[in-house]
Amino acid sequence: MVISGLKYPHEGYRKVLTGLSGYFTEYAGVYAVVLIGSLARGRAVEGSCIDVCIFLHKEQFDSLSSTIQSRKEAYSDLKGKILYHNGQLEGGVIFDDVRVDLVFTDGSFKAYIENSFDITRDEFETTIGNLFVYGVPLYEEGGRYQQLRRRYLPYYPEDLRKARLEGTAEEFRFKIWKARWLAERDQFFAALDALLEAKRIFLQHLFIKERKYPIDYTKWLKEQLLQILKKPSLYEELVMCVEEIELRKRSLCEKSK
């Protein structure tokens, strides 16, 4: 398989990605292989992972997800070093100095609409953005991937958007209140954590409001605020907020206003 148009940190990345995508195009039930992450966006450097999402039809997806052994066999065929964490199989495979992180999906993406806590933690918008806006399809079979893409682009349905706007607004207000409450009790590190969580939820709410899909709520913020949301001044405001935070009651309460 020849993959063109990508900027690789070194030749090893190209070889690994070519072999990986070639392997999964022959894997039973695969209907799309999509490169995501920094390599897909031309931002990878040495040490960056190769992030790949494998789309499978439901029967094969259920089979692959159901047992560790089936995943282990799939990873072993790639001839890389399988990564484990606390004895559990990860989605990572190492090839010399190149790490590959694999995720698998059947194309079903859960979007919560009722519980504000769940809405701000289901990663729905970032998943859709990385798979269908900022990702690079390496392989497609049939029309399933493009069908999914049309479902979510340019944006998902308005009733769902309204519910998630309300949920993120509610959770943001709660986190701001919690940050102040914790600061008043001299729980400064916990207050800082709540304040930073409020920042993340604020960004999620803003992307939904603007009908734009994010890449991430922590990484690549300058790129996203300048190029996707077209709000350069907001990035500077966020930087100033973080730079001036002190682990003191007055500072944390002021930043929570």
BELKANOR-V629742 format. One record per helix or strand of 3 or more residues. SS is the DSSP state (~ for helix, > for strand). FROM is the first residue (numbers start at 0). TO is the last residue. Records with the same first field share a line. If there is no record, write none. Layout:
SS = FROM-TO  FROM-TO
This chain:
~ = 10-24  57-65  67-75  115-118  123-132  143-151  157-183  187-208  220-227  231-242  248-254
> = 29-35  49-55  80-84  87-94  97-104  135-139
